[in-house]
Each structure stands twice: as structure tokens, then as C-alpha cells.
Amino acid sequence: MKSITIKGSERESVGKVSTKALRNAGMVPCVLYGGDQPVHFAAEDKAFKNLVYTPNAHTVVIELENGKTFNAVLQDIQFHPISDKILHIDFYQLFENKEVTMEIPVKIVGNSKGVMAGGVLRLNQRKLKVKALPANLPDFIETDISALEMGNKLYITKLQNDAYKFLHPDNTVVCQVRISRAAMKAAQEAAKAEKGAKGKKK
């Protein structure tokens, strides 16, 4: 999985006053969990642009001014309800021998027979939650829709992988090919025509 580096500085004070001052200065207060002790730090708002405003999944290298470096994943993020400005970010520290939970984007590949016949592809799950060792975290979950006919659904059980474990029920629908209104109308008209032809034969 691709990694993004965030450069920041460790916070000595974590009270409301200092937090507000950080935000006013264009900084985002952050906390890194998962280690022996939580690590409080802050980084410039623009440093998170490629991490937050993207559909892709990334791990993070946190480099602090005091020389400390941590590997992590984004765990939680809070936005201002009106301005959408980042208010706070929680990270979780990665260790080579410790599994971590992360949401991974779904990547559709192949050409569905159902779509080519006039159906509409619906992506029910844009991201899937997986649990894996850091080295086994995929950049995306490749989902081949080639075999999907009109009206078919692709369940998560079809995407099982030995490298990671899905944290979803087996009946979770990842995507499906729905019958479009045009295709449904065409089918209805064909059925009427066939019924009319049979009536004339009688």
C-alpha cells in the first residue's frame, strides 16, 4: 500500500485554549493511538490534502520535529459542520506483527454481460472494511464483474483472500446489475407482442 508522509510537531499542551490557537494558525491537532502512550501532535492543514480528499487508501508516515517517526493509518477524522474544515484527526500506530482494521476502496474490473445487454451496474459498497497485517493491506479490492448477468448480485464471499479478512457478513452485496427501465420496458413490449402472436395463432 502506498504511503503518505505527514510532518508535524509534538504538542506539549493539549487543552482547549492551545487547541483553538493551533486551529487559528492553520494547524490540525492530532492524536496517535496504539502504542504504549498516546502521542499528541499537530501538522499543517494542507499536509492532509492527499490523505483525506482522495478515494484511495494510504498508510501514513508521521515525522515529528523531535526526530520521532511512526507508521500509522487514519482512524477517525472530525470536520467542522459548516466550513468542512478539519478539526481533529486520530491515527492508529502500525506494527509489523499486529493486524489492523482499515477501509479499502473497491475497484471494478471487467465488462458485465448484464450491463452490455442494457442493465445498470450499482456499486453497493464503495469501500470494504478488512483486517490484516500492515504488509498485507491492499491498495484496493479488485472486483471482477464479467460474469454478472442482468439481475445478478456479487456477494462478498466471491472476493475472499488469504492475505486479509473481510469484516462484513457473508450476505453483503458488493455490487449488482439491475434491470434498467428501458430494458424492462423492452421486455414487457416483447412479452405483449409474443402474447398477441399466440392469440392470433389460436
C-alpha positions in Angstrom: 0.0 0.0 0.0 1.2 3.5 -0.9 2.3 5.7 2.0 2.0 9.5 2.6 4.4 11.4 4.9 2.9 13.9 7.4 5.4 16.2 9.0 4.4 17.7 12.4 5.5 18.7 15.8 4.6 17.1 19.2 2.2 19.0 21.3 3.2 19.9 24.9 -0.2 21.3 25.9 -3.5 19.7 24.8 -6.0 22.0 26.5 -8.9 23.8 24.7 -7.0 27.1 24.6 -3.9 25.7 22.9 -6.1 23.6 20.5 -8.0 26.6 19.4 -4.7 28.6 18.9 -3.4 25.7 16.7 -6.5 25.8 14.5 -6.4 29.5 14.2 -2.8 29.1 13.0 -3.9 26.7 10.2 -2.8 23.6 12.1 -4.7 20.4 12.8 -4.4 18.8 16.3 -3.9 15.0 16.0 -3.5 12.0 18.3 -1.7 8.8 17.6 -3.0 5.7 19.4 -1.9 2.1 19.5 1.5 2.5 21.2 2.5 2.5 24.9 1.2 6.1 25.3 -1.0 8.3 23.0 1.2 10.8 21.1 -0.3 14.3 20.7 1.0 16.3 17.7 -0.1 18.9 15.2 0.5 19.4 11.5 -0.4 22.0 8.8 -3.9 21.7 7.4 -2.6 21.4 3.8 -0.4 18.3 4.8 -3.6 16.2 4.9 -4.8 17.1 1.4 -3.6 13.9 -0.3 -4.7 11.7 2.6 -8.2 13.0 3.3 -9.5 14.3 0.0 -9.0 11.1 -2.1 -10.9 7.9 -2.7 -7.6 5.9 -2.3 -6.4 4.2 0.8 -3.0 5.1 2.2 -0.8 4.3 5.2 0.9 7.3 6.9 4.5 8.0 8.0 4.3 10.6 10.8 7.6 12.5 11.1 7.9 14.8 14.1 10.4 17.6 14.5 12.0 15.9 17.5 13.1 13.0 15.3 10.4 10.5 16.2 8.8 8.6 13.3 5.7 6.4 13.4 3.9 4.3 10.8 0.1 4.6 11.1 -3.3 4.6 9.5 -6.0 7.2 9.7 -8.6 6.1 12.3 -11.0 8.9 12.6 -11.5 12.5 11.4 -13.7 15.3 12.6 -14.8 18.1 10.3 -16.4 21.5 11.1 -20.2 21.1 10.4 -20.4 24.3 8.4 -17.0 25.0 6.8 -15.9 21.3 6.5 -12.5 22.4 7.8 -10.6 19.5 9.5 -10.9 19.9 13.3 -9.1 16.8 14.6 -7.6 13.5 13.3 -7.0 10.3 15.2 -4.3 7.9 13.9 -3.5 4.3 14.9 0.1 3.1 15.0 1.1 0.2 12.8 3.3 -2.7 13.9 4.6 -5.4 11.5 3.2 -8.3 13.7 -0.1 -6.7 14.7 -3.2 -6.8 12.5 -5.0 -3.5 11.8 -8.6 -2.7 10.5 -8.9 -0.4 7.5 -11.5 0.6 4.9 -10.2 -0.3 1.4 -11.8 1.1 -1.8 -13.5 -1.3 -4.3 -12.1 -1.3 -7.9 -14.4 -2.6 -10.6 -12.8 -4.6 -13.5 -14.2 -6.4 -16.5 -17.3 -6.0 -18.6 -20.6 -7.3 -17.3 -22.7 -9.3 -19.7 -25.8 -7.8 -18.0 -24.6 -4.2 -18.5 -23.8 -4.9 -22.1 -27.4 -6.2 -22.5 -28.8 -3.0 -21.2 -28.6 -3.4 -17.4 -27.3 -0.8 -14.9 -24.4 -1.5 -12.6 -24.9 -0.5 -9.0 -22.0 -0.3 -6.6 -23.5 -1.1 -3.2 -20.1 -0.9 -1.3 -17.6 1.7 -2.4 -15.3 0.6 0.4 -14.9 -2.6 2.4 -13.5 -3.0 5.9 -10.7 -5.5 6.1 -8.4 -6.8 8.9 -4.8 -7.7 8.0 -1.1 -7.3 8.9 0.2 -3.9 7.5 2.3 -5.7 4.8 -0.9 -7.4 3.5 -3.1 -4.3 3.3 -4.2 -4.0 -0.4 -4.4 -0.6 -2.3 -7.9 -1.7 -3.5 -10.2 -4.7 -3.6 -10.4 -5.8 -7.3 -13.9 -6.9 -8.2 -14.4 -8.7 -11.5 -18.0 -8.2 -12.8 -17.5 -10.1 -16.1 -19.8 -13.0 -15.1 -22.7 -10.8 -13.9 -25.9 -11.2 -15.9 -28.9 -8.9 -15.7 -30.4 -9.1 -12.2 -27.3 -10.8 -10.7 -25.6 -9.8 -7.4 -22.0 -10.2 -6.4 -21.6 -11.2 -2.8 -18.5 -10.5 -0.6 -17.9 -14.3 -0.4 -16.7 -14.2 -4.0 -13.9 -11.8 -3.0 -12.3 -13.9 -0.2 -8.5 -13.5 0.0 -6.0 -15.3 2.2 -4.0 -12.1 2.8 -6.8 -10.3 4.6 -10.2 -10.9 6.3 -13.4 -9.0 5.5 -15.3 -7.6 8.5 -18.7 -7.9 6.8 -21.5 -10.5 6.8 -21.3 -13.2 4.1 -24.6 -11.9 2.6 -23.1 -8.4 1.9 -23.8 -7.4 -1.7 -20.8 -5.6 -3.2 -22.4 -4.7 -6.5 -25.3 -5.8 -8.7 -26.6 -5.4 -12.2 -30.1 -4.0 -12.1 -32.6 -4.2 -15.0 -32.9 -0.7 -16.4 -36.3 0.9 -17.1 -35.5 0.8 -20.9 -34.7 -2.9 -20.7 -37.7 -3.6 -18.6 -40.0 -1.7 -21.0 -38.5 -3.6 -23.9 -39.1 -6.9 -22.2 -42.7 -6.0 -21.4 -43.3 -5.0 -25.0 -41.7 -8.2 -26.3 -43.9 -10.2 -23.9 -47.0 -8.4 -25.2 -46.0 -9.0 -28.8 -45.5 -12.7 -28.1 -48.8 -13.0 -26.3 -50.5 -11.2 -29.2 -48.9 -13.5 -31.8 -50.0 -16.6 -29.8 -53.5 -15.1 -29.7 -53.6 -14.7 -33.5 -52.5 -18.3 -34.0 -55.5 -19.6 -32.0 
